[in-house]
């Protein structure tokens, strides 16, 4: 059954209220497998109480307008979104409550990793993987995101990788149990690039 159209005046194009954006984001995280945060929410069983899922008005009736500087927070991170488990919380409070609390300082400002990702239009997963690979915070948050496996990405990484780095990748792949996928993730390159380096494919410039 199609969801009944609701008239609440909070979803006009370009003028969506904070409460509406929080409600919409909540549904996307929990029910859209294509959402970048789905694995951390819907993918681990976090859902939304039926009344809220069906109706923004019901959500707004329970939560009210989103106060400035606050965001939707679940009190118990192992439970879903419902009136007894949700609150509008300050950024500091949410930093203390997050499952994967990681603070990054950039340009004199300290924020959770997820907050920087949202502000700069980067995927949380991308930012986290860069940090875990040893990238500096500046490089993590300023280097453009590139779709791995694309022709453009291959050219980008071929230009940036030195022969010494290529040899390091070969050595990493030579370790027992290593896979091309794991090595690609470790060094922040595509699996295709790893394959070419390992095979010393002249197309990738790794013949030597």
C-alpha positions as CSV (number, residue, x, y, z in Angstrom):
1,X,0.0,0.0,0.0
2,X,1.4,3.4,-0.9
3,X,2.2,5.7,1.9
4,X,-0.5,8.3,2.3
5,X,0.6,11.8,1.4
6,X,1.0,14.0,4.5
7,X,0.6,17.7,4.6
8,X,2.9,19.2,7.3
9,X,4.8,21.9,5.5
10,X,8.2,20.7,6.6
11,X,9.4,19.0,3.5
12,X,9.3,21.8,0.9
13,X,12.2,21.5,-1.6
14,X,15.1,23.5,-0.3
15,X,13.3,24.3,2.9
16,X,13.2,21.0,4.8
17,X,13.2,21.4,8.5
18,X,15.8,19.9,10.8
19,X,13.2,17.5,12.2
20,X,12.2,16.3,8.8
21,X,15.8,15.8,7.7
22,X,16.4,13.8,10.8
23,X,13.3,11.6,10.2
24,X,14.2,11.0,6.6
25,X,17.8,10.2,7.4
26,X,16.7,7.8,10.1
27,X,14.6,5.9,7.6
28,X,17.4,5.8,5.0
29,X,19.9,4.4,7.5
30,X,17.5,1.7,8.6
31,X,15.7,0.6,5.4
32,X,17.7,1.6,2.3
33,X,20.5,-1.0,1.6
34,X,22.1,1.5,-0.7
35,X,22.6,4.0,2.1
36,X,26.3,4.2,3.2
37,X,25.3,3.8,6.8
38,X,22.9,0.9,6.3
39,X,25.3,-1.7,7.6
40,X,25.6,0.1,10.9
41,X,21.8,0.4,11.3
42,X,19.4,-1.7,9.3
43,X,22.2,-4.2,8.6
44,X,22.5,-4.9,12.3
45,X,18.8,-5.0,13.0
46,X,18.2,-1.4,14.0
47,X,14.7,-0.4,12.9
48,X,12.0,2.3,13.4
49,X,8.8,1.9,15.4
50,X,6.0,1.3,12.9
51,X,4.1,4.6,13.7
52,X,7.2,6.7,13.0
53,X,8.1,4.7,9.9
54,X,4.6,5.4,8.4
55,X,4.3,9.0,9.4
56,X,6.5,12.0,9.9
57,X,3.7,13.7,11.8
58,X,3.7,10.9,14.4
59,X,7.5,11.3,14.7
60,X,7.2,15.1,15.0
61,X,4.4,14.8,17.5
62,X,6.6,12.7,19.8
63,X,10.0,14.5,19.2
64,X,9.0,18.1,18.4
65,X,11.2,20.4,16.4
66,X,14.9,19.7,16.3
67,X,16.7,22.2,18.6
68,X,19.6,24.1,17.0
69,X,22.9,22.3,17.4
70,X,21.3,19.0,18.3
71,X,20.7,15.7,16.4
72,X,18.6,12.6,16.8
73,X,20.2,10.2,19.2
74,X,19.3,6.7,20.4
75,X,19.9,6.4,24.2
76,X,20.6,2.7,23.9
77,X,22.6,2.0,20.7
78,X,21.5,-1.6,20.6
79,X,17.8,-0.6,20.4
80,X,15.9,0.9,17.5
81,X,14.2,4.3,17.0
82,X,11.2,4.7,19.2
83,X,9.8,7.4,21.6
84,X,11.4,5.8,24.7
85,X,14.8,5.5,23.2
86,X,15.3,8.8,21.3
87,X,16.2,12.3,22.2
88,X,17.6,15.4,20.7
89,X,21.1,15.5,22.0
90,X,24.0,17.9,21.8
91,X,27.1,17.0,19.7
92,X,29.1,16.5,22.9
93,X,26.6,14.1,24.3
94,X,26.4,12.1,21.1
95,X,30.2,11.9,20.9
96,X,30.1,10.2,24.3
97,X,27.4,7.8,23.2
98,X,28.5,6.7,19.7
99,X,29.5,3.1,19.1
100,X,32.6,4.0,17.1
101,X,33.7,7.2,18.8
102,X,36.6,8.7,16.9
103,X,37.4,12.4,17.2
104,X,39.3,14.2,14.5
105,X,40.9,17.6,14.7
106,X,41.0,19.6,11.5
107,X,41.6,23.3,11.0
108,X,41.4,23.9,14.7
109,X,38.1,22.2,15.2
110,X,37.5,18.8,16.8
111,X,34.5,16.8,15.7
112,X,33.5,13.1,15.5
113,X,34.6,11.3,12.4
114,X,30.9,11.0,11.3
115,X,30.4,14.7,11.7
116,X,33.4,15.6,9.5
117,X,32.2,13.1,6.9
118,X,28.7,14.6,6.8
119,X,30.1,18.2,6.6
120,X,32.5,17.5,3.8
121,X,30.3,15.1,1.8
122,X,32.4,12.0,2.3
123,X,31.3,8.5,3.2
124,X,31.9,7.6,6.8
125,X,33.4,4.3,5.6
126,X,35.8,6.1,3.4
127,X,37.0,8.4,6.1
128,X,37.4,5.6,8.6
129,X,39.3,3.4,6.2
130,X,41.7,6.2,5.4
131,X,42.4,6.9,9.0
132,X,42.9,3.1,9.7
133,X,45.4,2.9,6.9
134,X,47.5,5.6,8.5
135,X,46.5,8.6,6.5
136,X,46.9,12.0,8.2
137,X,43.7,13.8,9.1
138,X,44.4,16.6,6.6
139,X,44.9,14.1,3.7
140,X,41.9,12.1,4.8
141,X,39.5,15.0,4.8
142,X,40.9,16.9,1.8
143,X,41.8,14.2,-0.8
144,X,39.0,13.8,-3.4
145,X,37.0,10.6,-3.4
146,X,37.6,8.5,-6.4
147,X,35.6,5.5,-7.6
148,X,37.9,2.5,-7.4
149,X,38.1,0.4,-10.4
150,X,37.3,3.2,-12.8
151,X,39.7,4.3,-15.6
152,X,40.1,7.6,-13.9
153,X,41.0,5.9,-10.6
154,X,43.5,3.7,-12.2
155,X,45.2,6.7,-13.9
156,X,45.1,8.6,-10.5
157,X,46.8,5.8,-8.5
158,X,49.3,4.9,-11.3
159,X,50.4,8.5,-11.2
160,X,50.7,8.7,-7.4
161,X,52.3,5.3,-6.8
162,X,56.1,5.1,-6.9
163,X,57.9,2.0,-7.9
164,X,59.0,1.6,-4.3
165,X,55.4,1.7,-3.2
166,X,54.5,-0.9,-5.9
167,X,57.2,-3.1,-4.5
168,X,55.8,-2.7,-1.0
169,X,52.5,-3.8,-2.4
170,X,54.1,-6.9,-4.0
171,X,55.7,-7.9,-0.7
172,X,52.4,-7.5,1.1
173,X,50.7,-9.7,-1.4
174,X,53.5,-12.3,-1.1
175,X,52.7,-12.9,2.6
176,X,50.9,-16.1,3.4
177,X,47.1,-15.8,3.3
178,X,47.2,-12.3,1.7
179,X,44.5,-11.6,-0.9
180,X,44.4,-8.9,-3.6
181,X,41.2,-7.5,-2.0
182,X,42.9,-7.2,1.4
183,X,46.0,-5.6,0.0
184,X,44.0,-3.1,-2.0
185,X,42.1,-2.1,1.1
186,X,45.3,-1.7,3.1
187,X,47.0,0.5,0.6
188,X,43.9,2.4,-0.6
189,X,44.1,1.3,-4.2
190,X,41.8,-0.8,-6.4
191,X,42.1,-4.5,-6.7
192,X,42.8,-4.0,-10.4
193,X,45.8,-1.9,-9.5
194,X,47.1,-4.6,-7.1
195,X,46.6,-7.3,-9.8
196,X,48.6,-5.3,-12.3
197,X,51.4,-4.6,-9.8
198,X,51.6,-8.3,-8.9
199,X,51.6,-9.4,-12.5
200,X,54.0,-6.5,-13.4
201,X,51.6,-5.6,-16.1
202,X,53.2,-3.0,-18.4
203,X,49.8,-1.3,-18.9
204,X,49.9,-0.2,-15.3
205,X,53.6,0.9,-15.5
206,X,54.7,-1.9,-13.2
207,X,56.9,-3.9,-15.6
208,X,60.1,-3.4,-13.6
